[in-house]
Amino acid sequence: DLVIIGGGFTGCSAALHATEAGARVVVLEAENVGHGGSGRNAGLVNAGLWLPPDEVEKVLGPDQGKRLNKLLAEGPDVVFSLIEKHDIKCDAVRNGTLHCAHAPAGMRDLENRYSQQAAREAPVKLLGRDEAVERTSIETIHGALFDARAGTIQPLAYCRGLARAARQAGASFFERSPAIAIAHDASGWRVTTPTGDVSAPRLLVATNAYHQPADGVTPPEYVPVHYFQLATKPLSDNLARAILPGGEGCWDTAPVMSSFRMDAAGRFIVGGIGALDHAGQGIHRSWAERKLAALAPKLARQPIEHAWFGRLAMTSDHVPKIKDLGGAGFQVFGYSGRGISPGTTFGRALAEALLSSD
């Protein structure tokens, strides 16, 4: 009934919801489930988009913008309810997130975001410098915007958990099966892989920033941006309890954004813009080490245990795109660094749209 290309948050969520609705679903993944941006995500389950809600309504218009803002404001509820329902082991912590001001100018941005969210009765709180430092034990921040709707997860485990739940519901997953050709005719869609074809009346292309060329479908239009993360070895119990004691995930207002959080094993994870597969990776690693020391002197010289990076699909207006391919087919991309809640929510919505032809 439905063939899905891409085993990330969107594809796995669509597969789960479509299969639970009684559809026969096949998911084709060129690598392994969660291989792309979903598994390499920073792990912050935020409400809404990176754009403030007023800007979303400017881009889409007031009616559609309000609908999207409302839908994605409920995104963390969708994620955490799926985690609970399907017993997904992904280190889920729903203690909110902190958008941290990197400088006094950053507080003006947060004040603007706070006023827009508060006008929509979102459970947000603007923290001054002293309260923000107390919440984080990080002396270099100038304040923060706390969002109680949000939280953190281990993103690869969450993505694999969605796939497991979809499989248990009856979906068929084929990994290492890239789509090399996609065709549509009066009988529906036919997707060709190196080892077989899949035919279905409905198609969802959910490859985002990891799209591989396939005859018959135009590649998504986005700007690729790389984001890397480094994780320390597990900190001592005393140090782990002292930093981010409330368990919030954080990111900052700096023009070149960084993120940081603690994981369930007590590792401190810091992320920033850049890739780690070229000669300049040493620059990024040096930046991360300086960032650790700047965030908390006690983190200076903590050994780095893991390093990885992924690719984001940035759109020109920072709004995701759902492209109508015609013939009951859709392509979705462009999460612009905000993929967990929107990807999960859009996957559900696209499954409902395709199955209902609405």
C-alpha positions in Angstrom: 0.0 0.0 0.0 2.9 2.4 0.7 6.6 2.4 -0.1 8.8 4.7 1.9 12.4 5.6 0.9 14.5 6.6 4.0 14.8 5.0 7.4 15.1 8.1 9.6 12.6 9.8 11.9 10.1 10.7 9.2 10.2 7.4 7.3 10.1 5.2 10.5 7.3 7.3 12.0 5.3 7.1 8.7 5.9 3.3 8.6 4.7 2.8 12.2 1.6 4.9 11.9 0.6 3.6 8.4 1.1 0.0 9.5 -0.9 0.5 12.7 -3.7 1.9 10.5 -3.7 -1.5 8.6 -1.5 -0.6 5.6 1.1 -2.9 4.1 4.3 -0.9 4.2 7.8 -1.4 2.8 10.7 0.8 3.9 13.8 1.0 1.7 17.0 2.4 3.4 20.2 2.8 1.5 22.4 2.2 4.5 21.0 1.1 7.9 18.1 2.6 9.9 19.2 5.8 11.5 22.4 6.1 9.4 21.7 9.7 8.3 20.9 12.9 10.2 18.4 11.1 12.5 21.1 8.9 14.1 23.6 11.8 14.2 21.2 14.3 15.8 22.1 16.4 18.8 19.3 14.7 20.7 17.2 17.8 21.7 13.5 17.2 21.5 12.2 20.7 21.0 8.8 22.2 20.3 8.3 24.1 17.0 10.9 25.0 14.4 14.2 26.9 14.8 12.3 29.9 13.4 10.3 31.9 16.0 6.5 31.3 15.6 5.9 34.9 14.3 8.4 34.3 11.5 6.7 31.0 10.6 3.4 32.8 10.1 5.1 35.4 8.0 6.5 32.8 5.7 3.4 30.6 5.4 0.7 33.1 6.1 -1.3 33.5 9.3 -3.7 30.5 8.8 -1.2 27.9 7.7 1.5 29.3 10.0 -0.8 29.0 13.0 -1.7 25.4 12.1 2.0 24.4 11.7 3.0 26.2 14.9 0.2 24.4 16.9 1.1 21.1 15.3 4.8 21.3 16.1 4.2 22.8 19.6 2.7 19.4 20.4 5.7 17.6 18.7 7.4 16.6 22.0 4.2 15.1 23.2 4.1 13.0 20.1 7.7 11.8 20.6 7.5 11.0 24.3 4.2 9.3 24.0 5.6 7.0 21.3 8.6 6.3 23.5 6.3 5.3 26.3 3.8 3.4 24.2 6.4 1.3 22.5 8.9 1.0 25.4 11.7 2.6 23.3 14.9 2.5 25.3 16.5 5.8 24.3 17.6 7.5 27.5 14.5 9.8 27.3 14.6 12.7 29.8 11.8 15.2 29.7 13.2 18.0 31.9 13.0 20.7 29.3 15.6 22.5 27.3 17.6 25.7 27.8 18.3 28.1 25.0 21.3 29.9 26.4 22.4 33.5 25.7 26.0 33.5 24.7 26.3 37.3 25.2 24.0 40.2 26.3 22.8 40.5 22.7 21.7 36.9 22.9 19.3 37.9 25.7 17.5 40.3 23.4 16.9 37.4 21.0 15.6 35.2 23.8 13.3 38.0 25.1 11.8 38.2 21.6 11.3 34.5 21.5 9.9 34.4 25.0 7.3 37.1 24.2 6.1 35.2 21.1 5.9 31.8 22.9 4.2 33.4 26.0 1.6 35.0 23.8 0.7 31.5 22.6 0.6 30.3 26.2 3.6 28.0 25.9 5.1 26.8 29.2 8.3 28.8 28.8 10.2 30.9 31.3 12.9 33.5 30.8 15.8 33.1 33.2 18.2 35.9 34.1 21.9 35.3 34.3 22.0 34.3 38.0 19.2 31.8 37.7 20.6 30.4 34.4 24.0 29.9 35.9 22.5 28.2 39.0 20.5 25.8 36.7 23.5 24.9 34.6 26.7 25.6 36.7 28.0 27.3 33.5 29.3 30.8 34.4 29.7 32.1 30.8 26.0 32.3 29.9 24.0 35.5 30.3 20.5 34.0 30.7 18.3 31.3 29.1 14.9 30.5 27.8 13.5 27.4 29.5 10.9 25.3 27.6 9.2 22.7 29.8 7.7 20.9 26.8 11.1 19.7 25.6 13.7 17.1 26.6 16.5 14.9 25.4 16.9 11.4 23.9 19.6 9.2 22.4 18.5 9.8 18.8 19.8 6.7 17.1 18.2 4.5 19.7 14.9 6.4 19.3 15.0 6.0 15.5 15.8 2.3 15.8 13.0 2.0 18.4 10.5 3.5 15.9 11.7 1.0 13.3 11.4 -1.9 15.8 7.8 -0.9 16.6 6.9 -0.6 12.9 8.4 -4.0 12.2 6.4 -5.5 15.1 3.2 -3.9 13.7 4.0 -5.6 10.3 6.1 -3.2 8.3 8.9 -4.6 6.1 12.3 -2.9 6.2 15.0 -3.5 3.6 18.4 -2.0 4.6 21.3 -1.6 2.2 18.6 -1.2 -0.5 19.1 2.2 -2.2 16.4 3.4 -4.6 18.1 3.8 -8.0 15.0 4.6 -10.0 11.5 5.8 -9.2 8.7 5.7 -11.8 5.0 6.4 -11.8 2.3 5.3 -14.2 -1.4 4.4 -14.2 -0.8 1.5 -11.9 1.1 3.5 -9.3 4.7 3.8 -8.2 7.6 1.4 -8.9 10.8 1.8 -7.0 13.8 -0.1 -8.3 16.8 -1.2 -6.1 19.9 -3.1 -7.1 18.2 -6.4 -5.9 14.5 -5.9 -6.6 11.5 -3.7 -7.2 8.7 -2.5 -5.0 5.3 -1.5 -6.4 2.7 0.5 -4.4 0.0 3.1 -5.1 1.6 5.5 -2.6 5.1 6.8 -2.2 7.0 8.8 0.5 10.5 10.0 -0.1 12.0 10.9 3.3 15.7 11.0 2.6 16.3 14.7 3.7 20.0 15.6 3.7 21.1 12.0 2.8 19.3 11.8 -0.5 21.0 9.6 -3.1 20.4 10.2 -6.8 17.5 8.2 -8.2 16.2 8.4 -11.8 12.7 9.8 -11.9 12.8 12.1 -8.8 14.3 15.6 -8.6 16.8 15.8 -5.7 15.6 18.0 -2.8 16.8 21.6 -2.9 18.7 22.5 0.3 22.0 23.8 1.5 24.0 21.0 3.2 25.5 22.0 6.6 27.6 19.7 8.7 27.4 19.4 12.5 29.8 17.5 14.7 29.7 16.3 18.2 32.3 15.2 20.7 31.6 13.2 23.9 33.9 13.1 26.9 34.5 9.9 28.8 32.0 9.5 31.6 32.6 12.1 34.2 33.1 11.4 37.9 29.8 11.2 39.9 30.5 14.5 41.6 31.3 16.4 38.4 28.4 14.8 36.5 26.0 15.9 39.3 27.4 19.4 39.3 27.0 20.3 35.6 23.4 20.5 34.2 22.0 19.0 37.4 18.5 19.4 36.1 19.2 17.3 33.0 18.2 19.9 30.5 19.5 19.9 26.9 21.1 23.2 25.8 22.0 25.2 22.8 23.1 28.8 22.5 22.4 32.0 20.6 25.8 32.4 19.1 25.9 33.1 15.3 27.8 29.7 15.0 25.6 27.7 17.2 26.8 25.1 19.7 24.8 22.5 21.7 25.6 20.7 24.9 24.0 18.1 27.2 24.8 15.2 29.5 24.0 11.6 28.4 22.8 8.7 30.6 26.3 7.4 31.1 27.6 10.8 32.4 29.3 11.9 29.3 29.3 15.6 28.5 28.4 16.1 24.8 29.3 19.3 22.9 28.4 20.0 19.3 29.2 22.7 16.7 29.2 23.4 13.0 31.6 21.5 10.9 32.6 18.0 9.6 35.3 15.6 10.9 36.3 13.9 7.6 38.9 16.3 6.3 42.3 17.8 7.2 40.7 20.6 9.1 39.0 18.4 11.7 41.8 19.2 14.2 40.5 22.8 14.2 37.0 21.6 15.2 38.4 19.3 17.9 40.5 22.1 19.3 37.5 24.4 19.3 35.5 21.7 21.2 38.2 21.4 23.8 38.3 25.2 24.3 34.5 25.2 24.4 34.5 22.6 27.2 36.9 24.7 29.2 34.9 27.9 28.6 31.6 26.2 29.6 33.0 24.9 32.8 36.6 25.0 33.9 36.2 21.5 35.5 35.6 20.1 32.0 39.0 21.3 30.8 41.3 18.5 29.7 38.5 15.9 30.1 39.4 13.0 27.7 37.2 12.8 24.5 35.9 9.3 24.1 33.7 9.6 20.9 33.4 12.0 17.9 31.0 12.0 15.0 29.2 14.3 12.6 26.2 14.5 10.4 24.6 16.6 7.6 21.7 19.0 8.0 19.4 20.1 5.2 18.9 23.8 5.5 16.3 25.6 3.4 16.5 29.3 2.5 13.7 30.3 4.8 14.4 27.6 7.5 11.0 26.0 7.0 10.7 22.3 6.0 9.3 21.4 2.6 6.7 18.8 1.7 6.7 18.5 -2.1 3.7 16.9 -3.9 5.1 14.5 -6.4 1.6 13.8 -7.9 -0.1 10.5 -8.0 -0.2 10.0 -4.2 3.5 10.7 -3.7 5.3 13.1 -1.4 8.9 14.2 -0.7 9.8 15.8 2.6 13.1 17.5 3.5 14.7 20.6 5.0 14.4 20.3 8.7 17.1 22.9 9.1 18.5 21.4 12.3 15.2 20.7 14.0 14.4 17.1 13.1 13.2 15.0 16.0 9.7 16.4 16.7 8.9 17.7 13.2 10.2 14.5 11.6 8.1 12.3 13.8 5.1 14.5 13.5 5.3 14.9 9.7 5.8 11.2 9.3 2.5 10.6 11.1 0.7 13.3 9.2 2.0 12.1 5.8 1.0 8.5 6.5 -2.5 9.8 7.3 -2.6 12.0 4.3 -1.5 9.2 1.9 -3.8 6.5 3.3 -6.8 8.8 3.4 -6.1 10.6 0.1 -6.7 13.9 2.0 
